[in-house]
Amino acid sequence: MEAAKEYNVHLDSKKRVTLRGALYQYYNVKEYENGCIMLEPRELTVPDTISARTLKDMDKAVSNYKQGYVSDPIDLIRKSQTS
């Protein structure tokens, strides 16, 4: 595979490296024992599914509601007038 760009970099005082013209904001970094470093671009996205932990918490909230374990009602009109 041929390199698209090649340049030398140095660590700054906080041991950081700056990527020139980086196409992505986030990268996964892999450091190998031989000194090679591999950067793979990452894009943060909204997950397609709801996590099992969130579903469990939602089930617990609905169960509490059905059993009557709820807080006192909040008067939103009164709250907005005092702000």
PyMOL Python script that loads the backbone (N, CA, C, O; Angstrom):
from pymol import cmd

cmd.read_pdbstr("""\
ATOM      1  N   MET A   1       0.859  -1.168   0.000  1.00  0.00           N
ATOM      2  CA  MET A   1       0.000   0.000   0.000  1.00  0.00           C
ATOM      3  C   MET A   1       0.905   1.232   0.000  1.00  0.00           C
ATOM      4  O   MET A   1       1.880   1.299   0.749  1.00  0.00           O
ATOM      5  N   GLU A   2       0.576   2.182  -0.831  1.00  0.00           N
ATOM      6  CA  GLU A   2       1.371   3.401  -0.948  1.00  0.00           C
ATOM      7  C   GLU A   2       0.824   4.485  -0.032  1.00  0.00           C
ATOM      8  O   GLU A   2      -0.391   4.613   0.127  1.00  0.00           O
ATOM      9  N   ALA A   3       1.712   5.265   0.570  1.00  0.00           N
ATOM     10  CA  ALA A   3       1.315   6.318   1.501  1.00  0.00           C
ATOM     11  C   ALA A   3       0.707   7.490   0.744  1.00  0.00           C
ATOM     12  O   ALA A   3       1.229   7.905  -0.291  1.00  0.00           O
ATOM     13  N   ALA A   4      -0.411   8.030   1.267  1.00  0.00           N
ATOM     14  CA  ALA A   4      -1.043   9.210   0.682  1.00  0.00           C
ATOM     15  C   ALA A   4      -0.286  10.462   1.084  1.00  0.00           C
ATOM     16  O   ALA A   4      -0.191  11.403   0.296  1.00  0.00           O
ATOM     17  N   LYS A   5       0.258  10.493   2.302  1.00  0.00           N
ATOM     18  CA  LYS A   5       1.054  11.610   2.817  1.00  0.00           C
ATOM     19  C   LYS A   5       2.203  11.038   3.626  1.00  0.00           C
ATOM     20  O   LYS A   5       2.095   9.962   4.214  1.00  0.00           O
ATOM     21  N   GLU A   6       3.284  11.762   3.646  1.00  0.00           N
ATOM     22  CA  GLU A   6       4.403  11.363   4.485  1.00  0.00           C
ATOM     23  C   GLU A   6       5.072  12.622   5.004  1.00  0.00           C
ATOM     24  O   GLU A   6       5.459  13.494   4.225  1.00  0.00           O
ATOM     25  N   TYR A   7       5.209  12.718   6.326  1.00  0.00           N
ATOM     26  CA  TYR A   7       5.884  13.862   6.935  1.00  0.00           C
ATOM     27  C   TYR A   7       6.378  13.471   8.312  1.00  0.00           C
ATOM     28  O   TYR A   7       5.912  12.490   8.892  1.00  0.00           O
ATOM     29  N   ASN A   8       7.317  14.232   8.832  1.00  0.00           N
ATOM     30  CA  ASN A   8       7.870  13.988  10.162  1.00  0.00           C
ATOM     31  C   ASN A   8       7.132  14.830  11.185  1.00  0.00           C
ATOM     32  O   ASN A   8       6.732  15.959  10.901  1.00  0.00           O
ATOM     33  N   VAL A   9       6.954  14.279  12.370  1.00  0.00           N
ATOM     34  CA  VAL A   9       6.301  14.996  13.467  1.00  0.00           C
ATOM     35  C   VAL A   9       7.180  14.887  14.700  1.00  0.00           C
ATOM     36  O   VAL A   9       8.100  14.070  14.754  1.00  0.00           O
ATOM     37  N   HIS A  10       6.885  15.724  15.693  1.00  0.00           N
ATOM     38  CA  HIS A  10       7.577  15.632  16.977  1.00  0.00           C
ATOM     39  C   HIS A  10       6.549  15.769  18.095  1.00  0.00           C
ATOM     40  O   HIS A  10       5.458  16.298  17.883  1.00  0.00           O
ATOM     41  N   LEU A  11       6.895  15.299  19.262  1.00  0.00           N
ATOM     42  CA  LEU A  11       6.024  15.418  20.429  1.00  0.00           C
ATOM     43  C   LEU A  11       6.161  16.826  20.983  1.00  0.00           C
ATOM     44  O   LEU A  11       7.264  17.368  21.048  1.00  0.00           O
ATOM     45  N   ASP A  12       5.032  17.423  21.387  1.00  0.00           N
ATOM     46  CA  ASP A  12       5.106  18.732  22.040  1.00  0.00           C
ATOM     47  C   ASP A  12       5.391  18.526  23.526  1.00  0.00           C
ATOM     48  O   ASP A  12       5.644  17.402  23.961  1.00  0.00           O
ATOM     49  N   SER A  13       5.352  19.601  24.299  1.00  0.00           N
ATOM     50  CA  SER A  13       5.710  19.513  25.718  1.00  0.00           C
ATOM     51  C   SER A  13       4.763  18.616  26.521  1.00  0.00           C
ATOM     52  O   SER A  13       5.124  18.131  27.593  1.00  0.00           O
ATOM     53  N   LYS A  14       3.545  18.396  25.998  1.00  0.00           N
ATOM     54  CA  LYS A  14       2.587  17.516  26.674  1.00  0.00           C
ATOM     55  C   LYS A  14       2.531  16.135  26.034  1.00  0.00           C
ATOM     56  O   LYS A  14       1.582  15.377  26.237  1.00  0.00           O
ATOM     57  N   LYS A  15       3.576  15.819  25.250  1.00  0.00           N
ATOM     58  CA  LYS A  15       3.721  14.519  24.584  1.00  0.00           C
ATOM     59  C   LYS A  15       2.580  14.234  23.610  1.00  0.00           C
ATOM     60  O   LYS A  15       2.072  13.115  23.543  1.00  0.00           O
ATOM     61  N   ARG A  16       2.181  15.273  22.846  1.00  0.00           N
ATOM     62  CA  ARG A  16       1.128  15.128  21.852  1.00  0.00           C
ATOM     63  C   ARG A  16       1.725  15.242  20.456  1.00  0.00           C
ATOM     64  O   ARG A  16       2.772  15.858  20.259  1.00  0.00           O
ATOM     65  N   VAL A  17       1.043  14.642  19.501  1.00  0.00           N
ATOM     66  CA  VAL A  17       1.413  14.728  18.090  1.00  0.00           C
ATOM     67  C   VAL A  17       0.251  15.376  17.352  1.00  0.00           C
ATOM     68  O   VAL A  17      -0.908  15.062  17.619  1.00  0.00           O
ATOM     69  N   THR A  18       0.555  16.275  16.431  1.00  0.00           N
ATOM     70  CA  THR A  18      -0.483  16.934  15.644  1.00  0.00           C
ATOM     71  C   THR A  18      -0.530  16.300  14.259  1.00  0.00           C
ATOM     72  O   THR A  18       0.497  16.163  13.594  1.00  0.00           O
ATOM     73  N   LEU A  19      -1.731  15.915  13.832  1.00  0.00           N
ATOM     74  CA  LEU A  19      -1.914  15.375  12.488  1.00  0.00           C
ATOM     75  C   LEU A  19      -2.307  16.509  11.553  1.00  0.00           C
ATOM     76  O   LEU A  19      -3.294  17.201  11.800  1.00  0.00           O
ATOM     77  N   ARG A  20      -1.556  16.702  10.500  1.00  0.00           N
ATOM     78  CA  ARG A  20      -1.852  17.777   9.548  1.00  0.00           C
ATOM     79  C   ARG A  20      -2.975  17.356   8.613  1.00  0.00           C
ATOM     80  O   ARG A  20      -2.937  16.273   8.030  1.00  0.00           O
ATOM     81  N   GLY A  21      -3.967  18.213   8.476  1.00  0.00           N
ATOM     82  CA  GLY A  21      -5.062  17.954   7.541  1.00  0.00           C
ATOM     83  C   GLY A  21      -5.834  16.681   7.839  1.00  0.00           C
ATOM     84  O   GLY A  21      -6.290  16.003   6.919  1.00  0.00           O
ATOM     85  N   ALA A  22      -5.987  16.352   9.108  1.00  0.00           N
ATOM     86  CA  ALA A  22      -6.693  15.123   9.484  1.00  0.00           C
ATOM     87  C   ALA A  22      -8.132  15.164   8.982  1.00  0.00           C
ATOM     88  O   ALA A  22      -8.806  16.188   9.095  1.00  0.00           O
ATOM     89  N   LEU A  23      -8.593  14.061   8.435  1.00  0.00           N
ATOM     90  CA  LEU A  23      -9.945  13.978   7.887  1.00  0.00           C
ATOM     91  C   LEU A  23     -10.986  13.657   8.946  1.00  0.00           C
ATOM     92  O   LEU A  23     -12.174  13.908   8.740  1.00  0.00           O
ATOM     93  N   TYR A  24     -10.561  13.110  10.074  1.00  0.00           N
ATOM     94  CA  TYR A  24     -11.488  12.704  11.122  1.00  0.00           C
ATOM     95  C   TYR A  24     -11.103  13.374  12.429  1.00  0.00           C
ATOM     96  O   TYR A  24      -9.953  13.774  12.612  1.00  0.00           O
ATOM     97  N   GLN A  25     -12.069  13.498  13.345  1.00  0.00           N
ATOM     98  CA  GLN A  25     -11.798  14.089  14.645  1.00  0.00           C
ATOM     99  C   GLN A  25     -11.305  13.043  15.647  1.00  0.00           C
ATOM    100  O   GLN A  25     -10.545  13.368  16.560  1.00  0.00           O
ATOM    101  N   TYR A  26     -11.731  11.798  15.481  1.00  0.00           N
ATOM    102  CA  TYR A  26     -11.374  10.737  16.416  1.00  0.00           C
ATOM    103  C   TYR A  26     -10.656   9.599  15.693  1.00  0.00           C
ATOM    104  O   TYR A  26     -11.006   9.239  14.570  1.00  0.00           O
ATOM    105  N   TYR A  27      -9.646   9.044  16.360  1.00  0.00           N
ATOM    106  CA  TYR A  27      -8.879   7.927  15.823  1.00  0.00           C
ATOM    107  C   TYR A  27      -8.687   6.883  16.905  1.00  0.00           C
ATOM    108  O   TYR A  27      -8.543   7.217  18.081  1.00  0.00           O
ATOM    109  N   ASN A  28      -8.684   5.619  16.510  1.00  0.00           N
ATOM    110  CA  ASN A  28      -8.305   4.521  17.386  1.00  0.00           C
ATOM    111  C   ASN A  28      -6.806   4.322  17.186  1.00  0.00           C
ATOM    112  O   ASN A  28      -6.340   4.245  16.049  1.00  0.00           O
ATOM    113  N   VAL A  29      -6.052   4.237  18.270  1.00  0.00           N
ATOM    114  CA  VAL A  29      -4.599   4.129  18.190  1.00  0.00           C
ATOM    115  C   VAL A  29      -4.165   2.753  18.660  1.00  0.00           C
ATOM    116  O   VAL A  29      -4.606   2.270  19.703  1.00  0.00           O
ATOM    117  N   LYS A  30      -3.288   2.125  17.872  1.00  0.00           N
ATOM    118  CA  LYS A  30      -2.677   0.858  18.278  1.00  0.00           C
ATOM    119  C   LYS A  30      -1.170   1.054  18.240  1.00  0.00           C
ATOM    120  O   LYS A  30      -0.611   1.427  17.209  1.00  0.00           O
ATOM    121  N   GLU A  31      -0.513   0.801  19.372  1.00  0.00           N
ATOM    122  CA  GLU A  31       0.939   0.901  19.446  1.00  0.00           C
ATOM    123  C   GLU A  31       1.514  -0.508  19.532  1.00  0.00           C
ATOM    124  O   GLU A  31       1.065  -1.321  20.340  1.00  0.00           O
ATOM    125  N   TYR A  32       2.495  -0.787  18.706  1.00  0.00           N
ATOM    126  CA  TYR A  32       3.115  -2.101  18.667  1.00  0.00           C
ATOM    127  C   TYR A  32       4.487  -2.055  19.338  1.00  0.00           C
ATOM    128  O   TYR A  32       5.108  -0.996  19.425  1.00  0.00           O
ATOM    129  N   GLU A  33       4.949  -3.204  19.806  1.00  0.00           N
ATOM    130  CA  GLU A  33       6.221  -3.287  20.520  1.00  0.00           C
ATOM    131  C   GLU A  33       7.397  -2.848  19.662  1.00  0.00           C
ATOM    132  O   GLU A  33       8.411  -2.399  20.197  1.00  0.00           O
ATOM    133  N   ASN A  34       7.284  -2.967  18.335  1.00  0.00           N
ATOM    134  CA  ASN A  34       8.388  -2.589  17.454  1.00  0.00           C
ATOM    135  C   ASN A  34       8.417  -1.078  17.177  1.00  0.00           C
ATOM    136  O   ASN A  34       9.240  -0.610  16.390  1.00  0.00           O
ATOM    137  N   GLY A  35       7.513  -0.310  17.826  1.00  0.00           N
ATOM    138  CA  GLY A  35       7.499   1.132  17.656  1.00  0.00           C
ATOM    139  C   GLY A  35       6.497   1.645  16.640  1.00  0.00           C
ATOM    140  O   GLY A  35       6.283   2.853  16.544  1.00  0.00           O
ATOM    141  N   CYS A  36       5.881   0.757  15.883  1.00  0.00           N
ATOM    142  CA  CYS A  36       4.880   1.172  14.895  1.00  0.00           C
ATOM    143  C   CYS A  36       3.605   1.625  15.603  1.00  0.00           C
ATOM    144  O   CYS A  36       3.213   1.074  16.631  1.00  0.00           O
ATOM    145  N   ILE A  37       2.979   2.630  15.032  1.00  0.00           N
ATOM    146  CA  ILE A  37       1.709   3.133  15.551  1.00  0.00           C
ATOM    147  C   ILE A  37       0.705   3.123  14.411  1.00  0.00           C
ATOM    148  O   ILE A  37       0.982   3.644  13.331  1.00  0.00           O
ATOM    149  N   MET A  38      -0.464   2.530  14.648  1.00  0.00           N
ATOM    150  CA  MET A  38      -1.513   2.478  13.640  1.00  0.00           C
ATOM    151  C   MET A  38      -2.672   3.345  14.099  1.00  0.00           C
ATOM    152  O   MET A  38      -3.165   3.190  15.216  1.00  0.00           O
ATOM    153  N   LEU A  39      -3.109   4.256  13.240  1.00  0.00           N
ATOM    154  CA  LEU A  39      -4.274   5.093  13.510  1.00  0.00           C
ATOM    155  C   LEU A  39      -5.402   4.658  12.591  1.00  0.00           C
ATOM    156  O   LEU A  39      -5.219   4.566  11.377  1.00  0.00           O
ATOM    157  N   GLU A  40      -6.556   4.391  13.161  1.00  0.00           N
ATOM    158  CA  GLU A  40      -7.738   4.049  12.375  1.00  0.00           C
ATOM    159  C   GLU A  40      -8.815   5.069  12.682  1.00  0.00           C
ATOM    160  O   GLU A  40      -9.138   5.283  13.851  1.00  0.00           O
ATOM    161  N   PRO A  41      -9.383   5.708  11.659  1.00  0.00           N
ATOM    162  CA  PRO A  41     -10.404   6.730  11.915  1.00  0.00           C
ATOM    163  C   PRO A  41     -11.643   6.131  12.558  1.00  0.00           C
ATOM    164  O   PRO A  41     -12.040   5.004  12.260  1.00  0.00           O
ATOM    165  N   ARG A  42     -12.243   6.910  13.444  1.00  0.00           N
ATOM    166  CA  ARG A  42     -13.486   6.520  14.118  1.00  0.00           C
ATOM    167  C   ARG A  42     -14.475   7.661  13.997  1.00  0.00           C
ATOM    168  O   ARG A  42     -14.109   8.827  14.143  1.00  0.00           O
ATOM    169  N   GLU A  43     -15.706   7.333  13.737  1.00  0.00           N
ATOM    170  CA  GLU A  43     -16.772   8.323  13.724  1.00  0.00           C
ATOM    171  C   GLU A  43     -17.755   7.951  14.814  1.00  0.00           C
ATOM    172  O   GLU A  43     -18.265   6.830  14.839  1.00  0.00           O
ATOM    173  N   LEU A  44     -18.027   8.889  15.723  1.00  0.00           N
ATOM    174  CA  LEU A  44     -18.969   8.634  16.807  1.00  0.00           C
ATOM    175  C   LEU A  44     -20.378   8.791  16.263  1.00  0.00           C
ATOM    176  O   LEU A  44     -20.712   9.823  15.681  1.00  0.00           O
ATOM    177  N   THR A  45     -21.188   7.787  16.446  1.00  0.00           N
ATOM    178  CA  THR A  45     -22.563   7.806  15.940  1.00  0.00           C
ATOM    179  C   THR A  45     -23.525   7.392  17.038  1.00  0.00           C
ATOM    180  O   THR A  45     -23.133   6.806  18.048  1.00  0.00           O
ATOM    181  N   VAL A  46     -24.770   7.707  16.822  1.00  0.00           N
ATOM    182  CA  VAL A  46     -25.825   7.283  17.738  1.00  0.00           C
ATOM    183  C   VAL A  46     -26.057   5.791  17.514  1.00  0.00           C
ATOM    184  O   VAL A  46     -26.222   5.364  16.372  1.00  0.00           O
ATOM    185  N   PRO A  47     -26.074   4.997  18.571  1.00  0.00           N
ATOM    186  CA  PRO A  47     -26.281   3.561  18.391  1.00  0.00           C
ATOM    187  C   PRO A  47     -27.659   3.255  17.800  1.00  0.00           C
ATOM    188  O   PRO A  47     -28.626   3.982  18.029  1.00  0.00           O
ATOM    189  N   ASP A  48     -27.724   2.169  17.039  1.00  0.00           N
ATOM    190  CA  ASP A  48     -28.969   1.753  16.407  1.00  0.00           C
ATOM    191  C   ASP A  48     -29.939   1.130  17.401  1.00  0.00           C
ATOM    192  O   ASP A  48     -31.146   1.106  17.161  1.00  0.00           O
ATOM    193  N   THR A  49     -29.421   0.629  18.510  1.00  0.00           N
ATOM    194  CA  THR A  49     -30.274  -0.057  19.479  1.00  0.00           C
ATOM    195  C   THR A  49     -30.101   0.556  20.868  1.00  0.00           C
ATOM    196  O   THR A  49     -29.147   1.290  21.125  1.00  0.00           O
ATOM    197  N   ILE A  50     -31.020   0.246  21.735  1.00  0.00           N
ATOM    198  CA  ILE A  50     -30.942   0.673  23.131  1.00  0.00           C
ATOM    199  C   ILE A  50     -30.224  -0.425  23.901  1.00  0.00           C
ATOM    200  O   ILE A  50     -30.513  -1.607  23.714  1.00  0.00           O
ATOM    201  N   SER A  51     -29.289  -0.042  24.768  1.00  0.00           N
ATOM    202  CA  SER A  51     -28.497  -1.028  25.503  1.00  0.00           C
ATOM    203  C   SER A  51     -29.376  -1.854  26.442  1.00  0.00           C
ATOM    204  O   SER A  51     -30.455  -1.425  26.850  1.00  0.00           O
ATOM    205  N   ALA A  52     -28.890  -3.036  26.767  1.00  0.00           N
ATOM    206  CA  ALA A  52     -29.615  -3.934  27.670  1.00  0.00           C
ATOM    207  C   ALA A  52     -29.796  -3.287  29.042  1.00  0.00           C
ATOM    208  O   ALA A  52     -30.829  -3.465  29.687  1.00  0.00           O
ATOM    209  N   ARG A  53     -28.788  -2.539  29.483  1.00  0.00           N
ATOM    210  CA  ARG A  53     -28.871  -1.880  30.793  1.00  0.00           C
ATOM    211  C   ARG A  53     -29.974  -0.823  30.796  1.00  0.00           C
ATOM    212  O   ARG A  53     -30.724  -0.712  31.766  1.00  0.00           O
ATOM    213  N   THR A  54     -30.074  -0.051  29.721  1.00  0.00           N
ATOM    214  CA  THR A  54     -31.112   0.974  29.629  1.00  0.00           C
ATOM    215  C   THR A  54     -32.491   0.335  29.596  1.00  0.00           C
ATOM    216  O   THR A  54     -33.412   0.821  30.252  1.00  0.00           O
ATOM    217  N   LEU A  55     -32.645  -0.744  28.843  1.00  0.00           N
ATOM    218  CA  LEU A  55     -33.928  -1.439  28.782  1.00  0.00           C
ATOM    219  C   LEU A  55     -34.322  -1.973  30.165  1.00  0.00           C
ATOM    220  O   LEU A  55     -35.490  -1.913  30.550  1.00  0.00           O
ATOM    221  N   LYS A  56     -33.348  -2.488  30.897  1.00  0.00           N
ATOM    222  CA  LYS A  56     -33.610  -3.001  32.245  1.00  0.00           C
ATOM    223  C   LYS A  56     -34.077  -1.864  33.161  1.00  0.00           C
ATOM    224  O   LYS A  56     -35.021  -2.034  33.931  1.00  0.00           O
ATOM    225  N   ASP A  57     -33.413  -0.705  33.074  1.00  0.00           N
ATOM    226  CA  ASP A  57     -33.808   0.455  33.890  1.00  0.00           C
ATOM    227  C   ASP A  57     -35.209   0.934  33.526  1.00  0.00           C
ATOM    228  O   ASP A  57     -35.981   1.317  34.405  1.00  0.00           O
ATOM    229  N   MET A  58     -35.539   0.913  32.246  1.00  0.00           N
ATOM    230  CA  MET A  58     -36.875   1.332  31.803  1.00  0.00           C
ATOM    231  C   MET A  58     -37.934   0.366  32.331  1.00  0.00           C
ATOM    232  O   MET A  58     -38.993   0.796  32.789  1.00  0.00           O
ATOM    233  N   ASP A  59     -37.653  -0.933  32.269  1.00  0.00           N
ATOM    234  CA  ASP A  59     -38.589  -1.934  32.792  1.00  0.00           C
ATOM    235  C   ASP A  59     -38.825  -1.733  34.286  1.00  0.00           C
ATOM    236  O   ASP A  59     -39.951  -1.863  34.767  1.00  0.00           O
ATOM    237  N   LYS A  60     -37.757  -1.417  35.015  1.00  0.00           N
ATOM    238  CA  LYS A  60     -37.865  -1.179  36.462  1.00  0.00           C
ATOM    239  C   LYS A  60     -38.708   0.068  36.737  1.00  0.00           C
ATOM    240  O   LYS A  60     -39.523   0.071  37.660  1.00  0.00           O
ATOM    241  N   ALA A  61     -38.517   1.127  35.942  1.00  0.00           N
ATOM    242  CA  ALA A  61     -39.286   2.362  36.122  1.00  0.00           C
ATOM    243  C   ALA A  61     -40.774   2.120  35.868  1.00  0.00           C
ATOM    244  O   ALA A  61     -41.619   2.611  36.617  1.00  0.00           O
ATOM    245  N   VAL A  62     -41.094   1.375  34.828  1.00  0.00           N
ATOM    246  CA  VAL A  62     -42.498   1.075  34.522  1.00  0.00           C
ATOM    247  C   VAL A  62     -43.098   0.212  35.622  1.00  0.00           C
ATOM    248  O   VAL A  62     -44.240   0.421  36.029  1.00  0.00           O
ATOM    249  N   SER A  63     -42.329  -0.754  36.101  1.00  0.00           N
ATOM    250  CA  SER A  63     -42.805  -1.617  37.192  1.00  0.00           C
ATOM    251  C   SER A  63     -43.088  -0.782  38.445  1.00  0.00           C
ATOM    252  O   SER A  63     -44.117  -0.969  39.093  1.00  0.00           O
ATOM    253  N   ASN A  64     -42.187   0.127  38.784  1.00  0.00           N
ATOM    254  CA  ASN A  64     -42.395   1.001  39.950  1.00  0.00           C
ATOM    255  C   ASN A  64     -43.645   1.853  39.761  1.00  0.00           C
ATOM    256  O   ASN A  64     -44.419   2.030  40.702  1.00  0.00           O
ATOM    257  N   TYR A  65     -43.850   2.377  38.567  1.00  0.00           N
ATOM    258  CA  TYR A  65     -45.014   3.218  38.281  1.00  0.00           C
ATOM    259  C   TYR A  65     -46.309   2.417  38.457  1.00  0.00           C
ATOM    260  O   TYR A  65     -47.269   2.897  39.061  1.00  0.00           O
ATOM    261  N   LYS A  66     -46.322   1.201  37.928  1.00  0.00           N
ATOM    262  CA  LYS A  66     -47.522   0.359  38.025  1.00  0.00           C
ATOM    263  C   LYS A  66     -47.834  -0.016  39.472  1.00  0.00           C
ATOM    264  O   LYS A  66     -48.996  -0.205  39.830  1.00  0.00           O
ATOM    265  N   GLN A  67     -46.795  -0.123  40.303  1.00  0.00           N
ATOM    266  CA  GLN A  67     -46.984  -0.478  41.707  1.00  0.00           C
ATOM    267  C   GLN A  67     -47.259   0.749  42.573  1.00  0.00           C
ATOM    268  O   GLN A  67     -47.496   0.624  43.775  1.00  0.00           O
ATOM    269  N   GLY A  68     -47.229   1.915  41.971  1.00  0.00           N
ATOM    270  CA  GLY A  68     -47.528   3.131  42.710  1.00  0.00           C
ATOM    271  C   GLY A  68     -46.332   3.761  43.396  1.00  0.00           C
ATOM    272  O   GLY A  68     -46.497   4.695  44.180  1.00  0.00           O
ATOM    273  N   TYR A  69     -45.136   3.275  43.122  1.00  0.00           N
ATOM    274  CA  TYR A  69     -43.929   3.872  43.690  1.00  0.00           C
ATOM    275  C   TYR A  69     -43.508   5.054  42.832  1.00  0.00           C
ATOM    276  O   TYR A  69     -42.631   4.936  41.976  1.00  0.00           O
ATOM    277  N   VAL A  70     -44.148   6.203  43.073  1.00  0.00           N
ATOM    278  CA  VAL A  70     -43.871   7.401  42.275  1.00  0.00           C
ATOM    279  C   VAL A  70     -43.676   8.590  43.204  1.00  0.00           C
ATOM    280  O   VAL A  70     -44.105   8.573  44.357  1.00  0.00           O
ATOM    281  N   SER A  71     -43.022   9.622  42.683  1.00  0.00           N
ATOM    282  CA  SER A  71     -42.821  10.836  43.478  1.00  0.00           C
ATOM    283  C   SER A  71     -44.078  11.683  43.429  1.00  0.00           C
ATOM    284  O   SER A  71     -44.982  11.424  42.634  1.00  0.00           O
ATOM    285  N   ASP A  72     -44.131  12.687  44.274  1.00  0.00           N
ATOM    286  CA  ASP A  72     -45.241  13.634  44.246  1.00  0.00           C
ATOM    287  C   ASP A  72     -45.204  14.408  42.933  1.00  0.00           C
ATOM    288  O   ASP A  72     -44.132  14.634  42.373  1.00  0.00           O
ATOM    289  N   PRO A  73     -46.389  14.820  42.434  1.00  0.00           N
ATOM    290  CA  PRO A  73     -46.416  15.594  41.188  1.00  0.00           C
ATOM    291  C   PRO A  73     -45.659  16.912  41.340  1.00  0.00           C
ATOM    292  O   PRO A  73     -45.619  17.502  42.419  1.00  0.00           O
ATOM    293  N   ILE A  74     -45.065  17.356  40.246  1.00  0.00           N
ATOM    294  CA  ILE A  74     -44.338  18.617  40.230  1.00  0.00           C
ATOM    295  C   ILE A  74     -45.190  19.642  39.492  1.00  0.00           C
ATOM    296  O   ILE A  74     -45.639  19.389  38.374  1.00  0.00           O
ATOM    297  N   ASP A  75     -45.415  20.806  40.115  1.00  0.00           N
ATOM    298  CA  ASP A  75     -46.184  21.873  39.491  1.00  0.00           C
ATOM    299  C   ASP A  75     -45.241  22.693  38.611  1.00  0.00           C
ATOM    300  O   ASP A  75     -44.535  23.574  39.102  1.00  0.00           O
ATOM    301  N   LEU A  76     -45.234  22.403  37.320  1.00  0.00           N
ATOM    302  CA  LEU A  76     -44.319  23.077  36.410  1.00  0.00           C
ATOM    303  C   LEU A  76     -44.674  24.538  36.207  1.00  0.00           C
ATOM    304  O   LEU A  76     -43.788  25.356  35.959  1.00  0.00           O
ATOM    305  N   ILE A  77     -45.941  24.879  36.306  1.00  0.00           N
ATOM    306  CA  ILE A  77     -46.354  26.282  36.127  1.00  0.00           C
ATOM    307  C   ILE A  77     -45.799  27.118  37.278  1.00  0.00           C
ATOM    308  O   ILE A  77     -45.227  28.183  37.048  1.00  0.00           O
ATOM    309  N   ARG A  78     -45.960  26.652  38.492  1.00  0.00           N
ATOM    310  CA  ARG A  78     -45.454  27.383  39.657  1.00  0.00           C
ATOM    311  C   ARG A  78     -43.926  27.495  39.608  1.00  0.00           C
ATOM    312  O   ARG A  78     -43.370  28.538  39.953  1.00  0.00           O
ATOM    313  N   LYS A  79     -43.243  26.416  39.176  1.00  0.00           N
ATOM    314  CA  LYS A  79     -41.772  26.424  39.106  1.00  0.00           C
ATOM    315  C   LYS A  79     -41.306  27.492  38.122  1.00  0.00           C
ATOM    316  O   LYS A  79     -40.348  28.210  38.411  1.00  0.00           O
ATOM    317  N   SER A  80     -41.963  27.616  36.962  1.00  0.00           N
ATOM    318  CA  SER A  80     -41.508  28.576  35.953  1.00  0.00           C
ATOM    319  C   SER A  80     -41.764  30.009  36.390  1.00  0.00           C
ATOM    320  O   SER A  80     -41.041  30.905  35.954  1.00  0.00           O
ATOM    321  N   GLN A  81     -42.758  30.267  37.231  1.00  0.00           N
ATOM    322  CA  GLN A  81     -43.060  31.623  37.684  1.00  0.00           C
ATOM    323  C   GLN A  81     -42.059  32.098  38.719  1.00  0.00           C
ATOM    324  O   GLN A  81     -41.821  33.300  38.833  1.00  0.00           O
ATOM    325  N   THR A  82     -41.459  31.174  39.485  1.00  0.00           N
ATOM    326  CA  THR A  82     -40.496  31.568  40.527  1.00  0.00           C
ATOM    327  C   THR A  82     -39.102  31.734  39.965  1.00  0.00           C
ATOM    328  O   THR A  82     -38.225  32.258  40.652  1.00  0.00           O
ATOM    329  N   SER A  83     -38.873  31.309  38.755  1.00  0.00           N
ATOM    330  CA  SER A  83     -37.521  31.390  38.158  1.00  0.00           C
ATOM    331  C   SER A  83     -37.188  32.795  37.743  1.00  0.00           C
ATOM    332  O   SER A  83     -36.099  33.044  37.226  1.00  0.00           O
TER     333      SER A  83
END
""", "prot")
cmd.dss("prot")
cmd.show_as("cartoon", "prot")
cmd.util.cbc("prot")
cmd.orient("prot")
